[in-house]
Amino acid sequence: MSDICKNWTQWLQKTRFAHMNEEQIQQTFRWLFAIRDVVISKADIKKADKIIDIGCGSGLLGFGVIEKFKDDVEIIFSDKFEDCLEECKKLLGKCDVKYKASFLQSDCLDIKLPDCSVDKAMTRSVLVHIVDKQKAINEICRILKKGGIYSAFEPIIKSNTRYHELTNPDEITDWQTFKEAEDEFMSDMNDPLVNFDAQSIANNLDLAGFSDGDVDVCDTPSTYIATKNSIKQWFMSAPSPDRPTSKERFLKYFDEEKVNNYIEEMQNALHNKMITVNSKTVFIRATK
Ligand SMILES: C[S@@+](CC[C@H](N)C(=O)[O-])C[C@H]1O[C@@H](n2cnc3c(N)ncnc32)[C@H](O)[C@@H]1O
């Protein structure tokens, strides 16, 4: 694992943007802020609410709440990893006003809060990193008060456009076997990134005891001109600090020479071509 990918803070600040130019980074931030606003709005926050941002990272949701509701509400920044909470503390220290904020280092599979103790719980791209999503959603339900709301956003990575869909079998050596490998690792039930979809999340909400779990599916097509470099980054970017890159995933099936050749042929087939890739995501809203 490269140095850049040592922990979540570094991943959030650097690794996830490594393959992007400045314009793409700004576009990503606009997209993240738009998501943040929807998650916060669906949480239906009221004065004096106690709200938890679970897997807060650098506090996208928590600081969004502070920006909108100032000290009318109480916010708990919670993450499994200390570096994330340190980052949020640092950012909060830069604010002039004193807010009702606290920090909780806790695994979302075992949240260190009593039953029925918060009004609202929010996550963004956290469940996607948890193998046992049912257990995490049970915990979220447990800590919510009766009538409390869970609002979240998650990417459904298993439904994203796959590499092989962008090329034809006659452009790529062993296209079919690479397709089969990709299909297999994109449906690995032990891989948190791909072991779920909108329906399984809806089932998780029901089983946890939420009364009106709603999972709103969005398709976001993105059309752009691929370059050799952008294609290389698809294979080299780590999806999180602790998960393998796509290249590493293919290396479980083929030797390095074959994988390098596959990447090179993909680069040659797609360089300077206009491509459209689709990302599927969900907004989750559920009341206890
Ligand atoms: C993709 S980041 C999202 C961060 C933040 N929610 C945001 O919207 O920018 C995933 C976050 O989940 C946290 N995380 C991963 N596993 C966790 C776990 N088991 N319990 C709690 N947080 C976890 C990571 O530390 C990281 O901050």
The ligand as a Gaussian input file, in Angstrom:
#p B3LYP/6-31G(d) Opt

LIG

0 1
 C      -15.572000       7.537000       2.287000
 S      -15.295000       8.060000       3.909000
 C      -16.685000       9.135000       4.146000
 C      -16.402000      10.215000       5.129000
 C      -17.505000      11.230000       5.317000
 N      -18.741000      10.595000       5.763000
 C      -17.753000      12.027000       4.062000
 O      -18.903000      12.079000       3.616000
 O      -16.811000      12.624000       3.526000
 C      -15.689000       6.669000       4.901000
 C      -15.576000       6.942000       6.392000
 O      -16.050000       5.797000       7.108000
 C      -15.217000       5.610000       8.225000
 N      -15.311000       4.209000       8.638000
 C      -14.842000       3.118000       7.992000
 N      -15.135000       2.013000       8.679000
 C      -15.823000       2.413000       9.781000
 C      -16.418000       1.725000      10.884000
 N      -16.357000       0.385000      10.974000
 N      -17.032000       2.444000      11.827000
 C      -17.111000       3.797000      11.734000
 N      -16.576000       4.507000      10.724000
 C      -15.933000       3.815000       9.765000
 C      -13.846000       5.991000       7.729000
 O      -12.963000       6.277000       8.781000
 C      -14.165000       7.201000       6.875000
 O      -14.127000       8.371000       7.621000

